[in-house]
Amino acid sequence: MKEAVKKSIRTGEAALKGTAKSAAKVVQKTADKVKKKKNTVSQSHNEL
């Protein structure tokens, strides 16, 4: 019984770490998109 509890806790922790990692990836992607948008805006200003 105790082993099952330990395993479920471990898998729960692993799942939390996994979601944290994927969330960080999503944040990074959106940050990259924002950077690209800013770059294109500044480039168009420079061309003008």
C-alpha positions as CSV (number, residue, x, y, z in Angstrom):
1,M,0.0,0.0,0.0
2,K,2.7,2.5,0.9
3,E,4.6,1.7,-2.3
4,A,1.6,2.6,-4.4
5,V,1.2,5.9,-2.5
6,K,4.9,6.7,-3.1
7,K,4.6,5.9,-6.8
8,S,1.5,8.1,-7.2
9,I,3.3,11.0,-5.4
10,R,6.3,10.6,-7.7
11,T,4.2,10.5,-10.8
12,G,2.3,13.5,-9.6
13,E,5.5,15.4,-9.1
14,A,6.8,14.4,-12.5
15,A,3.5,15.6,-14.0
16,L,3.9,18.9,-12.3
17,K,7.4,19.3,-13.5
18,G,6.3,18.4,-17.0
19,T,3.5,21.0,-17.0
20,A,5.9,23.6,-15.7
21,K,8.3,22.8,-18.5
22,S,5.6,22.9,-21.2
23,A,4.3,26.2,-19.7
24,A,7.8,27.7,-19.9
25,K,8.0,26.6,-23.5
26,V,4.7,28.3,-24.3
27,V,5.9,31.5,-22.6
28,Q,9.1,31.4,-24.5
29,K,7.3,31.0,-27.8
30,T,5.0,33.9,-27.2
31,A,8.0,36.0,-26.1
32,D,9.7,35.2,-29.4
33,K,6.6,36.1,-31.3
34,V,6.4,39.5,-29.6
35,K,10.1,40.1,-30.3
36,K,9.6,39.3,-33.9
37,K,6.6,41.7,-34.1
38,K,8.7,44.5,-32.5
39,N,11.5,43.8,-34.9
40,T,9.3,44.1,-37.9
41,V,7.7,47.3,-36.6
42,S,11.1,48.9,-36.0
43,Q,12.3,47.7,-39.4
44,S,9.3,49.3,-41.2
45,H,10.0,52.6,-39.3
46,N,13.6,52.5,-40.4
47,E,12.5,52.0,-44.0
48,L,10.3,55.1,-43.8
